[in-house]
Amino acid sequence: MAAAAATPLPPAARAPPGVVAGRAVEAAAAAPGAAADPGQAARVEGAEGLFVVLGAGLAAASHPLLYVKLLVQVGHEPLPPTVGRNVLGRKVLYLPGFFTYARHIVEVDGKRGLFRGLTPRLISSTLSTITRGSVKKAFPLEDMEHVSNKDDVKTSLRKVMKETSHEMMMQCVSRVVSHPLHVISMRCMVQFVGREVKYSGVFSAIGRIFKEEGILGFFVGLVPRILGDVIFLWCCNLLAHFINTYAVDDNFSQASVIRSYTKFVMGIAVSMLTYPFLLVGDLMAVNNCGLRAGLPPYAPAFTSWIHCWRYLSAQGQLFRGSSLLFRRAPMPAACFPID
């Protein structure tokens, strides 16, 4: 199960780049008279293109973080742990964090090495953004009257469920379309582990995967990622709705401000719970593909994503790579004397 900060990402970060900003464009396109005004349509199309470019820039800027995270996910630890102290003052072992790991990559491959696998990731991100916009236009969400907490609870819940279902459809379609390039990007990055050059370009990688694994090779790891997306959307939206409806009092002066941040906070909490789906999806994308990172001792050849999940669960590794700043080594603190 693409790629992550030291803390779980909010909903906007988990969505493909340009998705959140793109909703403003989609709303403008759906406004009355938008289709009848050629100038307005041109401006909307220009804005959509701008958001695609901004999304690509965001993906490029965050790529080193995703790169290090993926190497940690597959279990590649090229640097020894260091001795530190926990909050209780006891000595413990800490694995290298993001900055130390990134410096190691630069020492091995140079600064350009931090952007290994960036090209297919940019293509994947662009395809995802364009697909969401196309699906939105092909299946527009019917306008519903604004429903506040004072309105009928059943009506407001029905509105949330309808919006979430529509968002889920867009996310699933965009995930299917962009996943083949995501697989290529993951495999390009994990070549760092074994210093391979099997996947050296997008077109050559497409040909190799098709020849060795067939069409299904482009969609390995897709199921857990889609399940993670679906669970995330429904849990985040429903929890935010119920909190805003039952826990936030309309008489409170800052009620509107609190409601505006509820979904953001819920996204952080839910993303932590759904992280194992992301981890399993990423590991399946590189498992048993002929690269060292997808073979023992890093992982067995999994027969399915459920096999991968059970293996990680038995090892206590379902949240491996979820934090890149303070990573405890699997060494009990009792090994060190208390000063």
C-alpha positions in Angstrom: 0.0 0.0 0.0 1.7 6.6 -2.4 3.7 7.9 -1.0 4.0 10.8 3.6 5.0 13.0 6.4 6.0 12.2 10.0 2.4 12.7 11.0 -0.6 11.2 9.1 -1.6 13.3 6.3 -4.9 15.3 6.2 -7.5 14.5 3.5 -6.2 17.2 1.1 -2.7 15.5 1.2 -4.1 12.0 0.7 -6.1 13.0 -2.3 -4.2 13.3 -5.7 -2.5 16.6 -6.2 -4.9 19.3 -7.5 -8.0 17.5 -6.4 -9.0 19.9 -3.6 -8.3 23.0 -5.6 -9.9 21.4 -8.6 -13.2 21.3 -6.8 -13.4 25.0 -7.0 -13.0 24.9 -10.7 -15.6 22.2 -11.0 -18.0 24.3 -9.0 -17.4 27.2 -11.3 -18.0 25.1 -14.4 -21.3 23.9 -12.9 -22.5 27.4 -12.2 -25.6 28.7 -14.1 -24.6 30.1 -17.4 -21.1 28.7 -17.4 -21.7 26.5 -20.5 -23.3 29.4 -22.4 -20.4 31.7 -21.9 -17.4 30.7 -24.1 -15.2 33.1 -22.2 -16.1 31.5 -18.9 -15.5 28.0 -20.3 -12.1 29.1 -21.5 -11.2 30.5 -18.1 -12.3 27.3 -16.4 -10.2 25.2 -18.8 -7.3 27.4 -18.2 -7.7 27.1 -14.4 -7.9 23.4 -14.7 -4.6 23.4 -16.6 -3.1 25.6 -13.9 -4.1 23.2 -11.2 -2.6 20.3 -13.1 0.7 22.2 -13.2 0.5 23.1 -9.5 -0.3 19.5 -8.6 2.7 18.4 -10.6 4.9 20.9 -8.8 3.6 19.7 -5.4 4.3 16.1 -6.4 7.8 17.0 -7.4 8.5 18.9 -4.2 7.2 16.1 -2.0 8.9 13.3 -3.9 12.0 12.9 -1.7 9.7 12.4 1.3 7.7 9.7 -0.6 10.9 8.1 -1.8 12.4 7.7 1.7 9.1 6.5 3.1 8.9 3.8 0.4 12.4 2.5 1.2 11.5 2.4 4.9 8.2 0.6 4.0 10.1 -2.2 2.2 12.4 -2.6 5.2 15.6 -1.1 3.7 17.7 0.2 6.6 21.2 0.9 5.3 22.3 3.0 8.3 22.8 1.7 11.8 20.6 3.0 14.6 21.8 5.6 17.1 21.4 5.8 20.8 19.0 8.4 22.2 16.7 9.0 25.1 12.9 8.7 25.3 10.6 11.0 27.3 11.4 9.1 30.4 15.1 9.6 30.0 15.9 6.0 29.3 18.4 5.1 26.5 16.8 3.6 23.4 17.8 3.0 19.8 16.5 5.2 17.1 16.6 4.5 13.4 17.7 7.3 11.0 15.0 9.8 10.3 14.1 11.4 7.0 16.9 13.9 6.8 19.7 11.4 7.7 18.2 8.9 5.2 18.0 11.6 2.5 21.6 12.5 3.0 22.6 8.9 2.6 20.8 8.8 -0.8 22.5 11.9 -1.9 25.9 10.4 -0.9 25.2 7.3 -3.0 23.3 8.8 -6.0 23.8 12.5 -5.8 21.0 15.1 -5.4 19.3 13.9 -8.5 19.0 10.5 -6.8 16.3 11.9 -4.5 14.0 12.2 -7.6 14.3 8.6 -8.8 10.9 7.5 -10.1 9.5 11.1 -10.4 8.5 11.0 -14.0 6.0 8.1 -13.8 4.7 9.7 -10.6 4.1 13.0 -12.3 2.2 11.2 -15.1 0.2 9.2 -12.5 -0.7 12.4 -10.7 -1.7 14.2 -13.9 -3.8 11.3 -15.0 -5.6 11.2 -11.6 -6.4 14.9 -11.7 -7.7 14.9 -15.3 -9.7 11.7 -14.7 -11.4 13.2 -11.6 -12.4 16.3 -13.6 -13.7 14.2 -16.5 -15.8 12.0 -14.3 -17.1 15.1 -12.5 -18.3 16.5 -15.8 -19.7 13.2 -17.1 -21.6 12.5 -13.9 -22.3 15.9 -12.2 -23.6 15.8 -8.7 -27.1 17.1 -8.4 -27.4 20.3 -6.5 -28.9 20.0 -3.1 -30.1 22.8 -0.9 -27.8 23.8 1.9 -28.7 21.8 5.1 -27.6 23.2 8.5 -27.6 21.4 11.8 -31.0 23.0 12.5 -32.6 21.2 9.5 -33.9 17.7 9.5 -31.1 15.2 10.5 -32.2 12.6 8.0 -32.0 15.2 5.2 -28.5 16.4 6.2 -27.3 12.8 6.5 -28.7 11.9 3.1 -26.8 14.9 1.6 -23.5 13.8 3.1 -24.0 10.2 1.9 -24.8 11.4 -1.6 -21.8 13.7 -1.8 -19.5 11.0 -0.3 -20.8 8.4 -2.8 -20.0 10.8 -5.7 -16.6 11.5 -4.3 -15.9 7.8 -3.9 -16.8 7.1 -7.5 -14.4 9.8 -8.7 -11.6 8.6 -6.5 -12.0 4.9 -7.5 -12.0 5.7 -11.2 -9.0 8.0 -10.9 -7.2 5.4 -8.9 -7.7 2.7 -11.5 -6.6 4.9 -14.3 -3.4 6.2 -12.6 -2.4 3.0 -10.8 -0.2 1.5 -13.6 2.1 4.5 -13.5 2.1 4.4 -9.7 3.4 0.8 -9.9 6.1 1.8 -12.3 7.1 4.7 -10.0 7.3 2.4 -7.0 9.5 -0.1 -8.8 11.8 2.6 -10.1 12.4 3.9 -6.6 13.0 0.6 -4.9 15.8 -0.2 -7.4 17.9 1.8 -5.0 18.0 -1.2 -2.6 19.6 -3.6 -5.0 21.2 -1.0 -7.4 19.2 -2.5 -10.3 18.4 -0.8 -13.6 15.5 -3.1 -14.6 13.1 -0.2 -14.9 14.9 2.6 -16.5 12.1 4.4 -18.3 8.4 4.7 -18.5 7.9 3.0 -21.9 10.5 0.3 -21.3 8.9 -0.4 -17.9 5.5 -0.7 -19.5 6.8 -3.3 -22.0 8.6 -5.2 -19.4 5.7 -5.5 -17.0 3.3 -6.5 -19.8 5.8 -9.2 -21.0 6.5 -10.6 -17.6 3.2 -10.2 -15.7 0.5 -9.4 -18.3 -2.2 -6.8 -17.8 -2.7 -7.7 -14.2 0.9 -6.7 -13.5 -0.1 -3.1 -13.8 -2.8 -3.4 -11.1 -1.0 -5.2 -8.3 -1.7 -3.5 -5.0 -4.8 -1.7 -6.4 -7.4 -3.4 -4.2 -6.0 -2.4 -0.8 -5.4 1.1 -2.0 -9.0 1.5 -3.2 -10.3 -0.1 0.1 -8.2 2.4 2.0 -9.6 5.3 0.0 -13.2 4.2 0.4 -12.9 3.6 4.2 -11.1 6.9 4.6 -13.8 8.9 2.7 -16.8 7.4 4.5 -15.3 7.5 8.0 -13.9 11.0 7.6 -17.1 12.5 6.1 -19.6 10.6 8.4 -17.6 11.3 11.6 -17.3 15.0 10.7 -21.0 15.2 10.0 -22.0 13.6 13.3 -19.6 15.7 15.3 -20.8 18.9 13.6 -24.4 17.9 14.1 -24.4 16.5 17.7 -21.3 17.8 19.4 -21.0 21.4 18.2 -23.7 23.7 19.7 -25.1 26.3 17.3 -25.3 28.8 20.2 -21.5 28.8 20.5 -20.0 31.9 18.9 -17.2 29.9 17.2 -19.4 27.1 16.0 -18.8 27.8 12.3 -15.0 28.0 12.8 -15.0 24.7 14.6 -17.1 23.0 12.0 -14.7 24.2 9.2 -11.8 22.3 10.9 -13.7 19.2 11.9 -13.2 17.4 8.6 -9.5 18.3 8.6 -9.0 16.8 12.1 -11.0 13.7 11.3 -8.9 13.3 8.2 -5.7 13.1 10.3 -7.2 10.6 12.7 -8.7 8.4 10.0 -5.6 8.5 7.8 -3.7 6.9 10.7 -6.2 4.0 10.9 -6.2 3.4 7.2 -2.4 3.6 6.8 -2.0 -0.2 6.7 -4.0 -0.3 3.4 -1.5 2.2 1.9 1.5 0.1 3.2 0.1 -3.2 1.9 -0.7 -1.6 -1.5 2.8 -0.2 -1.9 4.5 -3.5 -0.8 2.3 -5.5 -3.3 3.3 -3.1 -6.1 7.0 -4.2 -5.7 6.6 -7.7 -4.4 8.1 -10.6 -6.4 8.8 -8.4 -9.4 12.4 -9.4 -9.8 13.8 -6.6 -7.6 15.7 -7.3 -4.5 13.4 -5.1 -2.4 10.5 -7.3 -3.3 12.2 -10.6 -2.3 13.6 -12.2 0.8 15.0 -11.1 3.2 12.8 -8.0 2.8 9.6 -9.9 2.3 8.4 -13.3 1.1 6.6 -13.7 -2.2 3.1 -12.9 -1.3 0.2 -14.7 -2.9 -2.3 -11.9 -2.3 -2.6 -8.7 -0.5 -4.4 -10.5 2.4 -1.3 -12.7 2.7 0.8 -9.6 2.9 -1.5 -8.0 5.5 -1.3 -11.1 7.7 2.4 -11.3 7.4 2.9 -7.7 8.5 0.4 -8.1 11.3 2.2 -11.1 12.7 5.4 -9.1 12.6 3.8 -6.1 14.2 4.8 -4.0 11.1 1.4 -2.7 9.9 2.4 0.9 10.6 6.0 0.6 9.3 7.0 3.9 7.7 4.1 5.9 9.1 6.6 8.1 10.9 9.9 9.3 9.5 11.2 11.5 12.3 11.3 9.4 15.5 11.6 5.8 14.5 12.3 3.4 17.3 14.6 0.4 16.4 13.2 -3.0 17.3 15.5 -3.3 20.3 14.1 -3.2 23.8 15.2 -0.2 25.9 16.0 -2.6 28.7 19.2 -3.5 26.9 20.6 -0.2 28.1 21.4 0.7 31.7 19.4 3.5 33.3 21.7 6.5 34.1 
